[in-house]
C-alpha cells in the first residue's frame, strides 16, 4: 500500500494538481461525491492542496464568478473532531455562493450539506503588509453580522484529511448573512453565545471561545495566512470567521435558525427535493 502521508511521494506536482482539480470539479458538475484526493496530493502537503483550490477558483472566475470574501474553516475543536482534522484552513467565497435573501437554499446545488453558525466580519480596510496584529485586525472590521455557513464536501462520506478539505475550497458550499449589522464597539466576539435550531429543535450550541479562542484571533490567522499566499484580504470582503459549535446536517427541506447574542438571528430553509427537481 502506498504511503500518501509524505509530500515527497508526489513526484509530478503539476499532474497532481490537475488530477485533483479534475476529480473535484467533476464531482460538483455531476452531483456525485468522489473519492478523496489525498491519493494524489499526499495527506499533509497543504501548499499543494491550496494550489488545487486556486485552480478551481480560477476556473469559476473564468466562468463569471466574483470573489466576495473568505471563510475560515476548522476553527472549532468540536468540528475538527467531527471531520477528523487538527488545524484551521481557509476557502474563497464567491458571489454565487451567497444565498442571503433567497426564498430557499437550493438543495440541488449541494451534495452533503451541513450548517454551522458563526460571526461574519465585513472589512472596511485592507489587511495586508507588515504589522498585522490584533488591534489592526479589529480596526479593519467595518461591522459584523450573524451568519450561517453551509459547508459541503465533494468527497464521499466526508472522508477527508486536511489536504482533501483544503483542495475542495475548505469544504465550502454557500452562506447566508443576517440583517443586523453591529460594530465591534457594541459587542465582543469572544463573549457571544450561540444556539442553532434545526426544524425547531436545538441542534448545536457554543460560544465565541470555540472559534480559536476568539473569532478575532481567527481573523488575524486568516489575514496573515492570506498575505503569505499572496492574496491578502481587501476592504469590502466578507469573512466567515468559523463555527461556534458543532455542524448540523441539513438535508432537503430542513429549516435552520441561529441565535447569536449581540448579533440577533439568521435563518434559512433548504429547498425540498421536489422543489430541487422542478428547478433542474
Buried (B, 14 or more C-beta within 10 A) or exposed (E): EEEBEEBEBBEEBEEBBBBBBBBBBEBBEEEEBBBBBBBBBBBBBBEBBBBBBBBBBEEBEEEEBEBBBBBBBBBBBBBBEBBEBEEBBBBBBBEBBBBBEEEBBBBBBBBBBBBBBBBBBBBEBBBEEEEBEEEBBBEBBBBBBBBBBBBBBBBBEBBBBBBBBBBBBBBBBBBBBBEBEBEBEEBEBBEBBBBBBBEEEEBBBBBBBBBBEBBBBBBBBBBBBBBEBEBBBBEEBBBBBBBBBBBBEBBBBBBBBBBBBBBBBBBBBBBBEEBBEEEE
